[in-house]
Amino acid sequence: MANEVMNVVPQEMEITRPGFESEKGFALLQRMAKMFSMSSIVPETFRGENNFGNCVIAVNMAQRMGADPLMVMQNMYIVYGNPAWSSKFMIATFNTCGRYDAIKYKEIGKRGDDSQGIIAWTREKATGDIIEGPAVTIGIAKAEGWYTKSGNKWKTMPDQMLRYRAASWLIRTTAPEISMGLMSVDEAEDAGTQQGTVIDLDDAMVRAEADTMALPEAQPVVEGLRMELPKAEAAAPAEPVKANAKASGKAAAPAAELEEPGF
């Protein structure tokens, strides 16, 4: 029996993912962050040895969001000491999350005066329900002080600012986990000051909703609409594979470790 060959049965491979959950994952996270900190194409906030910690946080956030780390870094800004997303990144992330239809916009009020506004809305794919965010109007922008801030775009680009703010408020009230609780850059700039004092945007959203309840245009886009989705057929359960190493003369190998390529 000395010449008998023992067959090795490979077991399921262990995958090391970057993150804070394990020592190996944390080491991999640091290696990835170091590579980005040495790159010349990442924003200055993440470039260089002094910003290594910023890279670690950004890579970890990208892993939690299922996004590309470079894309996260290119769309994250520091406003008055706090991180914030670009509005277009928040909208793109929401539109591609798979749970909702792409954001759409409903105009309310009269163009050119304080009643001009936008309501952002979407449809939940699982139920077909129409979901509307709080209305945003020029009157609200003036009342909150956004319209008169130096260097703002509310006077020169009101349509775009209304849509950006309405989309941000829809995301914050419908799926805040997508933005991970962070504001958009426009929100942070409008709400904050150089001294770091921040106005509570949730209070502003409540006041905005109360102010626009009387507007006839601020009605649900579709009432009672439901979408029935076809039920997916359940996949047949796979038969369990039984391996008896003792009976077959096969020895089980220790779990192999595999580090996934990419980010």
Solvent accessible surface area in square Angstrom, and as a share of the most:
residue,aa,sasa,rsa
1,M,194,0.87
2,A,108,0.84
3,N,145,0.74
4,E,90,0.40
5,V,122,0.70
6,M,101,0.45
7,N,82,0.42
8,V,94,0.54
9,V,48,0.28
10,P,109,0.69
11,Q,95,0.42
12,E,153,0.69
13,M,112,0.50
14,E,95,0.43
15,I,70,0.35
16,T,10,0.06
17,R,148,0.54
18,P,22,0.14
19,G,3,0.03
20,F,112,0.47
21,E,160,0.72
22,S,60,0.39
23,E,152,0.68
24,K,114,0.48
25,G,1,0.01
26,F,81,0.34
27,A,40,0.31
28,L,22,0.11
29,L,0,0.00
30,Q,63,0.28
31,R,128,0.47
32,M,18,0.08
33,A,0,0.00
34,K,117,0.49
35,M,95,0.42
36,F,11,0.05
37,S,6,0.04
38,M,145,0.65
39,S,32,0.20
40,S,92,0.59
41,I,120,0.61
42,V,1,0.00
43,P,42,0.26
44,E,134,0.60
45,T,45,0.26
46,F,4,0.02
47,R,102,0.37
48,G,30,0.29
49,E,158,0.71
50,N,152,0.78
51,N,36,0.19
52,F,60,0.25
53,G,41,0.39
54,N,57,0.29
55,C,0,0.00
56,V,14,0.08
57,I,100,0.51
58,A,1,0.00
59,V,0,0.00
60,N,18,0.09
61,M,20,0.09
62,A,0,0.00
63,Q,55,0.24
64,R,166,0.60
65,M,44,0.20
66,G,73,0.70
67,A,23,0.17
68,D,63,0.33
69,P,0,0.00
70,L,45,0.22
71,M,84,0.37
72,V,0,0.00
73,M,0,0.00
74,Q,85,0.38
75,N,21,0.11
76,M,15,0.07
77,Y,100,0.38
78,I,88,0.44
79,V,15,0.09
80,Y,74,0.28
81,G,63,0.61
82,N,77,0.40
83,P,52,0.32
84,A,1,0.00
85,W,1,0.00
86,S,9,0.06
87,S,7,0.04
88,K,122,0.52
89,F,10,0.04
90,M,4,0.02
91,I,27,0.14
92,A,53,0.41
93,T,31,0.18
94,F,0,0.00
95,N,51,0.26
96,T,112,0.65
97,C,45,0.27
98,G,47,0.45
99,R,109,0.40
100,Y,13,0.05
101,D,38,0.20
102,A,52,0.40
103,I,14,0.07
104,K,94,0.40
105,Y,70,0.27
106,K,48,0.20
107,E,97,0.43
108,I,5,0.03
109,G,28,0.27
110,K,143,0.61
111,R,142,0.52
112,G,72,0.69
113,D,60,0.31
114,D,68,0.35
115,S,37,0.24
116,Q,18,0.08
117,G,1,0.01
118,I,3,0.02
119,I,6,0.03
120,A,0,0.00
121,W,34,0.12
122,T,1,0.01
123,R,52,0.19
124,E,49,0.22
125,K,79,0.33
126,A,79,0.61
127,T,58,0.34
128,G,0,0.00
129,D,42,0.22
130,I,32,0.16
131,I,44,0.22
132,E,57,0.26
133,G,9,0.08
134,P,14,0.09
135,A,4,0.03
136,V,0,0.00
137,T,8,0.04
138,I,12,0.06
139,G,23,0.22
140,I,11,0.06
141,A,0,0.00
142,K,88,0.37
143,A,88,0.68
144,E,25,0.11
145,G,28,0.26
146,W,2,0.01
147,Y,46,0.17
148,T,101,0.59
149,K,66,0.28
150,S,119,0.77
151,G,74,0.72
152,N,32,0.17
153,K,104,0.44
154,W,0,0.00
155,K,123,0.52
156,T,103,0.60
157,M,74,0.33
158,P,40,0.25
159,D,50,0.26
160,Q,73,0.33
161,M,14,0.06
162,L,1,0.01
163,R,68,0.25
164,Y,56,0.21
165,R,2,0.01
166,A,0,0.00
167,A,0,0.00
168,S,3,0.02
169,W,0,0.00
170,L,0,0.00
171,I,0,0.00
172,R,43,0.16
173,T,75,0.44
174,T,31,0.18
175,A,0,0.00
176,P,66,0.41
177,E,95,0.43
178,I,16,0.08
179,S,2,0.02
180,M,47,0.21
181,G,54,0.52
182,L,33,0.17
183,M,46,0.21
184,S,1,0.00
185,V,25,0.14
186,D,28,0.15
187,E,0,0.00
188,A,13,0.10
189,E,80,0.36
190,D,9,0.05
191,A,1,0.01
192,G,1,0.01
193,T,54,0.31
194,Q,146,0.65
195,Q,155,0.69
196,G,39,0.37
197,T,90,0.52
198,V,71,0.41
199,I,76,0.39
200,D,76,0.40
201,L,5,0.03
202,D,81,0.42
203,D,71,0.37
204,A,1,0.01
205,M,11,0.05
206,V,101,0.58
207,R,111,0.40
208,A,1,0.00
209,E,90,0.40
210,A,71,0.55
211,D,100,0.52
212,T,8,0.05
213,M,134,0.60
214,A,96,0.75
215,L,41,0.20
216,P,101,0.64
217,E,68,0.31
218,A,22,0.17
219,Q,90,0.40
220,P,69,0.44
221,V,50,0.28
222,V,57,0.33
223,E,133,0.60
224,G,72,0.69
225,L,62,0.31
226,R,153,0.56
227,M,75,0.33
228,E,167,0.75
229,L,87,0.43
230,P,127,0.80
231,K,194,0.82
232,A,98,0.76
233,E,168,0.75
234,A,101,0.78
235,A,95,0.73
236,A,92,0.71
237,P,124,0.78
238,A,96,0.74
239,E,153,0.69
240,P,110,0.69
241,V,142,0.82
242,K,183,0.78
243,A,78,0.60
244,N,93,0.47
245,A,40,0.31
246,K,193,0.82
247,A,85,0.66
248,S,65,0.42
249,G,23,0.22
250,K,76,0.32
251,A,45,0.35
252,A,62,0.48
253,A,24,0.18
254,P,121,0.76
255,A,61,0.47
256,A,51,0.39
257,E,79,0.36
258,L,81,0.40
259,E,82,0.37
260,E,80,0.36
261,P,129,0.81
262,G,60,0.57
263,F,108,0.45
